[in-house]
Amino acid sequence: MRQSCHSRAGFRGARVVCVNTTMEHLAGTLTVLVMLALVTLPSLLGLVHDRRMDRQIRAAERARAQTEPEVVPPSPPRRQDAVTTTVTAHS
């Protein structure tokens, strides 16, 4: 198989660019990007799910607050302050 190479004149001089090498680099880059997507996808899906659940909970709380009157729980009975004394035996 014939390799397609050509020289490219650049700032630092001529360099040889092969199509096979370029394709290998492209394939490697795409492989890394696909692996990154596969690793981050579950996290992103979980984040989207959590935000949706939060929105649903807030909507349910707003609907509940509009339909039910607010009930104030009775306050606990007030404690009376007690005086603490210490009895010691003196010899």
C-alpha positions in Angstrom: 0.0 0.0 0.0 1.4 3.3 -1.0 1.7 5.9 1.8 0.6 9.4 0.9 3.1 11.9 2.3 3.8 15.4 1.3 6.0 18.1 2.6 4.6 21.3 4.2 6.8 24.4 4.4 6.3 26.0 7.8 7.9 28.6 9.9 10.7 26.3 11.0 11.3 24.7 7.7 9.8 21.8 5.7 8.3 18.8 7.4 6.7 15.7 6.1 3.1 15.1 6.9 1.7 11.6 6.2 -2.0 11.0 5.8 -1.8 7.7 7.7 -0.1 9.5 10.7 -2.7 12.2 10.6 -5.5 9.7 10.6 -4.0 7.8 13.5 -3.8 11.0 15.5 -7.4 11.7 14.6 -8.5 8.2 15.6 -6.6 8.5 18.9 -8.2 11.9 19.7 -11.7 10.6 18.9 -11.1 7.5 21.0 -10.1 9.7 24.0 -13.1 11.9 23.5 -15.5 8.9 23.3 -13.9 7.5 26.5 -14.3 10.8 28.3 -17.9 11.0 27.2 -18.6 7.4 28.5 -17.0 8.2 31.9 -18.8 11.5 32.4 -22.2 10.5 31.0 -23.5 8.8 34.2 -22.5 11.8 36.3 -24.3 14.2 34.0 -27.4 12.1 33.8 -27.5 11.9 37.6 -27.2 15.6 37.8 -30.1 16.1 35.4 -32.2 13.6 37.3 -31.5 15.3 40.7 -32.4 18.8 39.3 -35.7 17.4 37.9 -36.5 15.8 41.2 -35.8 19.1 43.1 -38.1 21.0 40.7 -40.8 18.4 41.3 -40.4 18.6 45.1 -40.5 22.4 45.1 -43.6 22.4 42.9 -45.3 19.9 45.2 -44.4 22.1 48.3 -45.8 25.2 46.6 -49.0 23.4 45.7 -49.4 22.0 49.2 -48.8 25.4 50.8 -51.5 26.9 48.6 -54.2 24.2 49.4 -53.6 23.6 53.1 -53.8 26.2 55.8 -50.6 26.7 57.7 -50.8 24.9 61.1 -48.7 26.3 63.8 -47.6 23.5 66.2 -48.2 24.2 69.8 -45.2 25.4 71.7 -43.8 23.1 74.4 -44.6 24.0 78.0 -42.1 26.4 79.5 -39.6 25.0 81.9 -39.3 26.7 85.2 -35.8 27.6 86.2 -34.6 25.3 89.0 -31.9 26.2 91.5 -29.3 23.5 91.8 -27.6 23.2 95.2 -24.7 21.0 96.2 -24.6 19.5 99.7 -21.1 18.6 101.0 -20.2 17.0 104.2 -17.6 19.0 106.2 -15.5 17.2 108.7 
